[in-house]
């Protein structure tokens, strides 16, 4: 994606498609999305 990581609005997160995509991203990353997107929270 070309957009930088950022918190998504609640309405967007409530969409089944978005939730499915996020779920896949979490599985791909191997860790929860929120900690992974934080500058200091991530396995570097």
PDBQT receptor file of N, H, CA, C and O in Angstrom, charges set to zero:
ATOM      1  N   UNK A   1       0.844  -1.208   0.000  1.00  0.00    +0.000 N 
ATOM      2  CA  UNK A   1       0.000   0.000   0.000  1.00  0.00    +0.000 C 
ATOM      3  C   UNK A   1       0.876   1.253   0.000  1.00  0.00    +0.000 C 
ATOM      4  O   UNK A   1       1.979   1.249   0.547  1.00  0.00    +0.000 OA
ATOM      5  N   UNK A   2       0.381   2.308  -0.609  1.00  0.00    +0.000 N 
ATOM      6  H   UNK A   2      -0.515   2.311  -1.053  1.00  0.00    +0.000 HD
ATOM      7  CA  UNK A   2       1.172   3.523  -0.716  1.00  0.00    +0.000 C 
ATOM      8  C   UNK A   2       0.921   4.465   0.446  1.00  0.00    +0.000 C 
ATOM      9  O   UNK A   2       1.698   5.392   0.675  1.00  0.00    +0.000 OA
ATOM     10  N   UNK A   3      -0.161   4.234   1.184  1.00  0.00    +0.000 N 
ATOM     11  H   UNK A   3      -0.791   3.480   0.998  1.00  0.00    +0.000 HD
ATOM     12  CA  UNK A   3      -0.471   5.106   2.315  1.00  0.00    +0.000 C 
ATOM     13  C   UNK A   3       0.291   4.653   3.551  1.00  0.00    +0.000 C 
ATOM     14  O   UNK A   3       0.406   3.452   3.799  1.00  0.00    +0.000 OA
ATOM     15  N   UNK A   4       0.813   5.596   4.332  1.00  0.00    +0.000 N 
ATOM     16  H   UNK A   4       0.719   6.571   4.131  1.00  0.00    +0.000 HD
ATOM     17  CA  UNK A   4       1.553   5.262   5.552  1.00  0.00    +0.000 C 
ATOM     18  C   UNK A   4       0.641   4.648   6.597  1.00  0.00    +0.000 C 
ATOM     19  O   UNK A   4      -0.549   4.961   6.640  1.00  0.00    +0.000 OA
ATOM     20  N   UNK A   5       1.182   3.777   7.439  1.00  0.00    +0.000 N 
ATOM     21  H   UNK A   5       2.149   3.523   7.403  1.00  0.00    +0.000 HD
ATOM     22  CA  UNK A   5       0.372   3.150   8.496  1.00  0.00    +0.000 C 
ATOM     23  C   UNK A   5      -0.217   4.197   9.432  1.00  0.00    +0.000 C 
ATOM     24  O   UNK A   5       0.476   5.117   9.868  1.00  0.00    +0.000 OA
ATOM     25  N   UNK A   6      -1.503   4.047   9.735  1.00  0.00    +0.000 N 
ATOM     26  H   UNK A   6      -2.066   3.300   9.382  1.00  0.00    +0.000 HD
ATOM     27  CA  UNK A   6      -2.155   5.000  10.630  1.00  0.00    +0.000 C 
ATOM     28  C   UNK A   6      -3.438   4.388  11.159  1.00  0.00    +0.000 C 
ATOM     29  O   UNK A   6      -4.010   3.503  10.521  1.00  0.00    +0.000 OA
ATOM     30  N   UNK A   7      -3.904   4.848  12.328  1.00  0.00    +0.000 N 
ATOM     31  H   UNK A   7      -3.440   5.566  12.847  1.00  0.00    +0.000 HD
ATOM     32  CA  UNK A   7      -5.144   4.321  12.902  1.00  0.00    +0.000 C 
ATOM     33  C   UNK A   7      -6.314   4.522  11.950  1.00  0.00    +0.000 C 
ATOM     34  O   UNK A   7      -6.478   5.596  11.371  1.00  0.00    +0.000 OA
ATOM     35  N   UNK A   8      -7.121   3.484  11.794  1.00  0.00    +0.000 N 
ATOM     36  H   UNK A   8      -6.987   2.611  12.265  1.00  0.00    +0.000 HD
ATOM     37  CA  UNK A   8      -8.275   3.575  10.906  1.00  0.00    +0.000 C 
ATOM     38  C   UNK A   8      -9.517   3.995  11.678  1.00  0.00    +0.000 C 
ATOM     39  O   UNK A   8      -9.682   3.617  12.837  1.00  0.00    +0.000 OA
ATOM     40  N   UNK A   9     -10.398   4.776  11.047  1.00  0.00    +0.000 N 
ATOM     41  H   UNK A   9     -10.264   5.084  10.105  1.00  0.00    +0.000 HD
ATOM     42  CA  UNK A   9     -11.661   5.178  11.683  1.00  0.00    +0.000 C 
ATOM     43  C   UNK A   9     -12.498   3.959  12.045  1.00  0.00    +0.000 C 
ATOM     44  O   UNK A   9     -12.425   2.925  11.381  1.00  0.00    +0.000 OA
ATOM     45  N   UNK A  10     -13.288   4.087  13.096  1.00  0.00    +0.000 N 
ATOM     46  H   UNK A  10     -13.348   4.927  13.636  1.00  0.00    +0.000 HD
ATOM     47  CA  UNK A  10     -14.123   2.970  13.542  1.00  0.00    +0.000 C 
ATOM     48  C   UNK A  10     -15.040   2.448  12.437  1.00  0.00    +0.000 C 
ATOM     49  O   UNK A  10     -15.159   1.234  12.271  1.00  0.00    +0.000 OA
ATOM     50  N   UNK A  11     -15.691   3.334  11.677  1.00  0.00    +0.000 N 
ATOM     51  H   UNK A  11     -15.594   4.320  11.812  1.00  0.00    +0.000 HD
ATOM     52  CA  UNK A  11     -16.587   2.874  10.597  1.00  0.00    +0.000 C 
ATOM     53  C   UNK A  11     -15.859   1.988   9.598  1.00  0.00    +0.000 C 
ATOM     54  O   UNK A  11     -16.427   1.020   9.092  1.00  0.00    +0.000 OA
ATOM     55  N   UNK A  12     -14.602   2.315   9.313  1.00  0.00    +0.000 N 
ATOM     56  H   UNK A  12     -14.140   3.101   9.725  1.00  0.00    +0.000 HD
ATOM     57  CA  UNK A  12     -13.824   1.525   8.360  1.00  0.00    +0.000 C 
ATOM     58  C   UNK A  12     -13.519   0.154   8.947  1.00  0.00    +0.000 C 
ATOM     59  O   UNK A  12     -13.582  -0.862   8.255  1.00  0.00    +0.000 OA
ATOM     60  N   UNK A  13     -13.183   0.142  10.243  1.00  0.00    +0.000 N 
ATOM     61  H   UNK A  13     -13.132   0.967  10.805  1.00  0.00    +0.000 HD
ATOM     62  CA  UNK A  13     -12.843  -1.124  10.883  1.00  0.00    +0.000 C 
ATOM     63  C   UNK A  13     -14.063  -2.025  11.035  1.00  0.00    +0.000 C 
ATOM     64  O   UNK A  13     -13.933  -3.234  11.226  1.00  0.00    +0.000 OA
ATOM     65  N   UNK A  14     -15.230  -1.436  10.948  1.00  0.00    +0.000 N 
ATOM     66  H   UNK A  14     -15.336  -0.454  10.793  1.00  0.00    +0.000 HD
ATOM     67  CA  UNK A  14     -16.446  -2.225  11.127  1.00  0.00    +0.000 C 
ATOM     68  C   UNK A  14     -16.829  -2.963   9.849  1.00  0.00    +0.000 C 
ATOM     69  O   UNK A  14     -17.712  -3.820   9.863  1.00  0.00    +0.000 OA
ATOM     70  N   UNK A  15     -16.166  -2.630   8.749  1.00  0.00    +0.000 N 
ATOM     71  H   UNK A  15     -15.448  -1.933   8.738  1.00  0.00    +0.000 HD
ATOM     72  CA  UNK A  15     -16.461  -3.296   7.481  1.00  0.00    +0.000 C 
ATOM     73  C   UNK A  15     -15.900  -4.707   7.485  1.00  0.00    +0.000 C 
ATOM     74  O   UNK A  15     -14.735  -4.901   7.835  1.00  0.00    +0.000 OA
ATOM     75  N   UNK A  16     -16.691  -5.687   7.108  1.00  0.00    +0.000 N 
ATOM     76  H   UNK A  16     -17.637  -5.530   6.825  1.00  0.00    +0.000 HD
ATOM     77  CA  UNK A  16     -16.253  -7.095   7.065  1.00  0.00    +0.000 C 
ATOM     78  C   UNK A  16     -15.025  -7.261   6.176  1.00  0.00    +0.000 C 
ATOM     79  O   UNK A  16     -14.102  -7.996   6.527  1.00  0.00    +0.000 OA
ATOM     80  N   UNK A  17     -15.006  -6.580   5.024  1.00  0.00    +0.000 N 
ATOM     81  H   UNK A  17     -15.756  -5.983   4.740  1.00  0.00    +0.000 HD
ATOM     82  CA  UNK A  17     -13.872  -6.715   4.100  1.00  0.00    +0.000 C 
ATOM     83  C   UNK A  17     -12.597  -6.171   4.739  1.00  0.00    +0.000 C 
ATOM     84  O   UNK A  17     -11.532  -6.782   4.652  1.00  0.00    +0.000 OA
ATOM     85  N   UNK A  18     -12.727  -5.009   5.382  1.00  0.00    +0.000 N 
ATOM     86  H   UNK A  18     -13.593  -4.513   5.453  1.00  0.00    +0.000 HD
ATOM     87  CA  UNK A  18     -11.565  -4.409   6.025  1.00  0.00    +0.000 C 
ATOM     88  C   UNK A  18     -11.066  -5.279   7.169  1.00  0.00    +0.000 C 
ATOM     89  O   UNK A  18      -9.862  -5.465   7.347  1.00  0.00    +0.000 OA
ATOM     90  N   UNK A  19     -12.010  -5.810   7.944  1.00  0.00    +0.000 N 
ATOM     91  H   UNK A  19     -12.987  -5.659   7.799  1.00  0.00    +0.000 HD
ATOM     92  CA  UNK A  19     -11.633  -6.659   9.078  1.00  0.00    +0.000 C 
ATOM     93  C   UNK A  19     -10.934  -7.922   8.585  1.00  0.00    +0.000 C 
ATOM     94  O   UNK A  19      -9.979  -8.393   9.203  1.00  0.00    +0.000 OA
ATOM     95  N   UNK A  20     -11.412  -8.460   7.478  1.00  0.00    +0.000 N 
ATOM     96  H   UNK A  20     -12.188  -8.077   6.977  1.00  0.00    +0.000 HD
ATOM     97  CA  UNK A  20     -10.794  -9.659   6.912  1.00  0.00    +0.000 C 
ATOM     98  C   UNK A  20      -9.384  -9.341   6.429  1.00  0.00    +0.000 C 
ATOM     99  O   UNK A  20      -8.451 -10.120   6.629  1.00  0.00    +0.000 OA
ATOM    100  N   UNK A  21      -9.247  -8.182   5.791  1.00  0.00    +0.000 N 
ATOM    101  H   UNK A  21     -10.005  -7.549   5.629  1.00  0.00    +0.000 HD
ATOM    102  CA  UNK A  21      -7.933  -7.778   5.291  1.00  0.00    +0.000 C 
ATOM    103  C   UNK A  21      -6.959  -7.570   6.450  1.00  0.00    +0.000 C 
ATOM    104  O   UNK A  21      -5.806  -7.994   6.385  1.00  0.00    +0.000 OA
ATOM    105  N   UNK A  22      -7.431  -6.918   7.503  1.00  0.00    +0.000 N 
ATOM    106  H   UNK A  22      -8.369  -6.573   7.555  1.00  0.00    +0.000 HD
ATOM    107  CA  UNK A  22      -6.599  -6.684   8.678  1.00  0.00    +0.000 C 
ATOM    108  C   UNK A  22      -6.219  -8.005   9.326  1.00  0.00    +0.000 C 
ATOM    109  O   UNK A  22      -5.086  -8.187   9.772  1.00  0.00    +0.000 OA
ATOM    110  N   UNK A  23      -7.177  -8.928   9.373  1.00  0.00    +0.000 N 
ATOM    111  H   UNK A  23      -8.097  -8.780   9.010  1.00  0.00    +0.000 HD
ATOM    112  CA  UNK A  23      -6.906 -10.234   9.966  1.00  0.00    +0.000 C 
ATOM    113  C   UNK A  23      -5.816 -10.948   9.184  1.00  0.00    +0.000 C 
ATOM    114  O   UNK A  23      -4.941 -11.589   9.767  1.00  0.00    +0.000 OA
ATOM    115  N   UNK A  24      -5.873 -10.834   7.857  1.00  0.00    +0.000 N 
ATOM    116  H   UNK A  24      -6.584 -10.314   7.384  1.00  0.00    +0.000 HD
ATOM    117  CA  UNK A  24      -4.853 -11.464   7.023  1.00  0.00    +0.000 C 
ATOM    118  C   UNK A  24      -3.510 -10.787   7.243  1.00  0.00    +0.000 C 
ATOM    119  O   UNK A  24      -2.474 -11.450   7.302  1.00  0.00    +0.000 OA
ATOM    120  N   UNK A  25      -3.530  -9.463   7.363  1.00  0.00    +0.000 N 
ATOM    121  H   UNK A  25      -4.372  -8.924   7.315  1.00  0.00    +0.000 HD
ATOM    122  CA  UNK A  25      -2.290  -8.724   7.588  1.00  0.00    +0.000 C 
ATOM    123  C   UNK A  25      -1.666  -9.136   8.917  1.00  0.00    +0.000 C 
ATOM    124  O   UNK A  25      -0.450  -9.302   9.011  1.00  0.00    +0.000 OA
ATOM    125  N   UNK A  26      -2.494  -9.299   9.937  1.00  0.00    +0.000 N 
ATOM    126  H   UNK A  26      -3.482  -9.164   9.860  1.00  0.00    +0.000 HD
ATOM    127  CA  UNK A  26      -2.001  -9.701  11.258  1.00  0.00    +0.000 C 
ATOM    128  C   UNK A  26      -1.365 -11.077  11.170  1.00  0.00    +0.000 C 
ATOM    129  O   UNK A  26      -0.309 -11.324  11.751  1.00  0.00    +0.000 OA
ATOM    130  N   UNK A  27      -2.027 -11.983  10.427  1.00  0.00    +0.000 N 
ATOM    131  H   UNK A  27      -2.885 -11.782   9.954  1.00  0.00    +0.000 HD
ATOM    132  CA  UNK A  27      -1.496 -13.335  10.297  1.00  0.00    +0.000 C 
ATOM    133  C   UNK A  27      -0.180 -13.308   9.530  1.00  0.00    +0.000 C 
ATOM    134  O   UNK A  27       0.754 -14.043   9.853  1.00  0.00    +0.000 OA
ATOM    135  N   UNK A  28      -0.117 -12.449   8.507  1.00  0.00    +0.000 N 
ATOM    136  H   UNK A  28      -0.875 -11.853   8.245  1.00  0.00    +0.000 HD
ATOM    137  CA  UNK A  28       1.087 -12.356   7.684  1.00  0.00    +0.000 C 
ATOM    138  C   UNK A  28       2.241 -11.770   8.490  1.00  0.00    +0.000 C 
ATOM    139  O   UNK A  28       3.387 -12.201   8.363  1.00  0.00    +0.000 OA
ATOM    140  N   UNK A  29       1.918 -10.775   9.325  1.00  0.00    +0.000 N 
ATOM    141  H   UNK A  29       0.987 -10.425   9.428  1.00  0.00    +0.000 HD
ATOM    142  CA  UNK A  29       2.951 -10.124  10.127  1.00  0.00    +0.000 C 
ATOM    143  C   UNK A  29       3.387 -11.027  11.280  1.00  0.00    +0.000 C 
ATOM    144  O   UNK A  29       4.507 -10.913  11.778  1.00  0.00    +0.000 OA
ATOM    145  N   UNK A  30       2.489 -11.927  11.701  1.00  0.00    +0.000 N 
ATOM    146  H   UNK A  30       1.579 -12.019  11.296  1.00  0.00    +0.000 HD
ATOM    147  CA  UNK A  30       2.835 -12.831  12.785  1.00  0.00    +0.000 C 
ATOM    148  C   UNK A  30       2.666 -12.176  14.147  1.00  0.00    +0.000 C 
ATOM    149  O   UNK A  30       3.081 -12.732  15.165  1.00  0.00    +0.000 OA
ATOM    150  N   UNK A  31       2.059 -11.000  14.167  1.00  0.00    +0.000 N 
ATOM    151  H   UNK A  31       1.722 -10.548  13.341  1.00  0.00    +0.000 HD
ATOM    152  CA  UNK A  31       1.843 -10.293  15.427  1.00  0.00    +0.000 C 
ATOM    153  C   UNK A  31       0.720  -9.281  15.248  1.00  0.00    +0.000 C 
ATOM    154  O   UNK A  31       0.398  -8.908  14.120  1.00  0.00    +0.000 OA
ATOM    155  N   UNK A  32       0.117  -8.828  16.354  1.00  0.00    +0.000 N 
ATOM    156  H   UNK A  32       0.378  -9.131  17.271  1.00  0.00    +0.000 HD
ATOM    157  CA  UNK A  32      -0.987  -7.868  16.289  1.00  0.00    +0.000 C 
ATOM    158  C   UNK A  32      -0.607  -6.624  15.487  1.00  0.00    +0.000 C 
ATOM    159  O   UNK A  32       0.548  -6.198  15.498  1.00  0.00    +0.000 OA
ATOM    160  N   UNK A  33      -1.585  -6.048  14.793  1.00  0.00    +0.000 N 
ATOM    161  H   UNK A  33      -2.523  -6.394  14.783  1.00  0.00    +0.000 HD
ATOM    162  CA  UNK A  33      -1.323  -4.894  13.932  1.00  0.00    +0.000 C 
ATOM    163  C   UNK A  33      -0.883  -3.661  14.713  1.00  0.00    +0.000 C 
ATOM    164  O   UNK A  33       0.079  -2.997  14.329  1.00  0.00    +0.000 OA
ATOM    165  N   UNK A  34      -1.575  -3.351  15.799  1.00  0.00    +0.000 N 
ATOM    166  H   UNK A  34      -2.357  -3.890  16.111  1.00  0.00    +0.000 HD
ATOM    167  CA  UNK A  34      -1.296  -2.111  16.531  1.00  0.00    +0.000 C 
ATOM    168  C   UNK A  34       0.153  -2.028  17.016  1.00  0.00    +0.000 C 
ATOM    169  O   UNK A  34       0.828  -1.039  16.731  1.00  0.00    +0.000 OA
ATOM    170  N   UNK A  35       0.652  -3.038  17.742  1.00  0.00    +0.000 N 
ATOM    171  H   UNK A  35       0.103  -3.842  17.974  1.00  0.00    +0.000 HD
ATOM    172  CA  UNK A  35       2.050  -2.993  18.182  1.00  0.00    +0.000 C 
ATOM    173  C   UNK A  35       3.016  -2.965  17.000  1.00  0.00    +0.000 C 
ATOM    174  O   UNK A  35       4.078  -2.347  17.080  1.00  0.00    +0.000 OA
ATOM    175  N   UNK A  36       2.657  -3.624  15.914  1.00  0.00    +0.000 N 
ATOM    176  H   UNK A  36       1.794  -4.126  15.848  1.00  0.00    +0.000 HD
ATOM    177  CA  UNK A  36       3.543  -3.693  14.752  1.00  0.00    +0.000 C 
ATOM    178  C   UNK A  36       3.675  -2.329  14.082  1.00  0.00    +0.000 C 
ATOM    179  O   UNK A  36       4.715  -2.015  13.503  1.00  0.00    +0.000 OA
ATOM    180  N   UNK A  37       2.620  -1.520  14.162  1.00  0.00    +0.000 N 
ATOM    181  H   UNK A  37       1.775  -1.774  14.633  1.00  0.00    +0.000 HD
ATOM    182  CA  UNK A  37       2.642  -0.217  13.512  1.00  0.00    +0.000 C 
ATOM    183  C   UNK A  37       3.296   0.853  14.373  1.00  0.00    +0.000 C 
ATOM    184  O   UNK A  37       3.659   1.920  13.878  1.00  0.00    +0.000 OA
ATOM    185  N   UNK A  38       3.444   0.567  15.660  1.00  0.00    +0.000 N 
ATOM    186  H   UNK A  38       3.149  -0.300  16.062  1.00  0.00    +0.000 HD
ATOM    187  CA  UNK A  38       4.072   1.553  16.538  1.00  0.00    +0.000 C 
ATOM    188  C   UNK A  38       5.576   1.609  16.258  1.00  0.00    +0.000 C 
ATOM    189  O   UNK A  38       6.198   0.574  16.016  1.00  0.00    +0.000 OA
ATOM    190  N   UNK A  39       6.159   2.801  16.290  1.00  0.00    +0.000 N 
ATOM    191  H   UNK A  39       5.654   3.641  16.487  1.00  0.00    +0.000 HD
ATOM    192  CA  UNK A  39       7.583   2.971  16.002  1.00  0.00    +0.000 C 
ATOM    193  C   UNK A  39       8.471   2.159  16.944  1.00  0.00    +0.000 C 
ATOM    194  O   UNK A  39       9.500   1.626  16.531  1.00  0.00    +0.000 OA
ATOM    195  N   UNK A  40       8.066   2.069  18.214  1.00  0.00    +0.000 N 
ATOM    196  H   UNK A  40       7.230   2.502  18.550  1.00  0.00    +0.000 HD
ATOM    197  CA  UNK A  40       8.904   1.381  19.196  1.00  0.00    +0.000 C 
ATOM    198  C   UNK A  40       8.397  -0.028  19.460  1.00  0.00    +0.000 C 
ATOM    199  O   UNK A  40       9.070  -0.815  20.125  1.00  0.00    +0.000 OA
ATOM    200  N   UNK A  41       7.211  -0.352  18.943  1.00  0.00    +0.000 N 
ATOM    201  H   UNK A  41       6.665   0.288  18.403  1.00  0.00    +0.000 HD
ATOM    202  CA  UNK A  41       6.642  -1.682  19.193  1.00  0.00    +0.000 C 
ATOM    203  C   UNK A  41       6.741  -2.551  17.961  1.00  0.00    +0.000 C 
ATOM    204  O   UNK A  41       5.944  -2.417  17.033  1.00  0.00    +0.000 OA
ATOM    205  N   UNK A  42       7.733  -3.455  17.950  1.00  0.00    +0.000 N 
ATOM    206  H   UNK A  42       8.380  -3.563  18.704  1.00  0.00    +0.000 HD
ATOM    207  CA  UNK A  42       7.893  -4.298  16.768  1.00  0.00    +0.000 C 
ATOM    208  C   UNK A  42       9.168  -5.096  16.888  1.00  0.00    +0.000 C 
ATOM    209  O   UNK A  42      10.142  -4.615  17.466  1.00  0.00    +0.000 OA
ATOM    210  N   UNK A  43       9.188  -6.288  16.365  1.00  0.00    +0.000 N 
ATOM    211  H   UNK A  43       8.397  -6.679  15.895  1.00  0.00    +0.000 HD
ATOM    212  CA  UNK A  43      10.397  -7.119  16.452  1.00  0.00    +0.000 C 
ATOM    213  C   UNK A  43      11.386  -6.694  15.374  1.00  0.00    +0.000 C 
ATOM    214  O   UNK A  43      11.332  -7.169  14.239  1.00  0.00    +0.000 OA
ATOM    215  N   UNK A  44      12.273  -5.806  15.740  1.00  0.00    +0.000 N 
ATOM    216  H   UNK A  44      12.317  -5.420  16.661  1.00  0.00    +0.000 HD
ATOM    217  CA  UNK A  44      13.275  -5.357  14.781  1.00  0.00    +0.000 C 
ATOM    218  C   UNK A  44      14.622  -6.005  15.059  1.00  0.00    +0.000 C 
ATOM    219  O   UNK A  44      15.592  -5.744  14.347  1.00  0.00    +0.000 OA
TER     220      UNK A  44
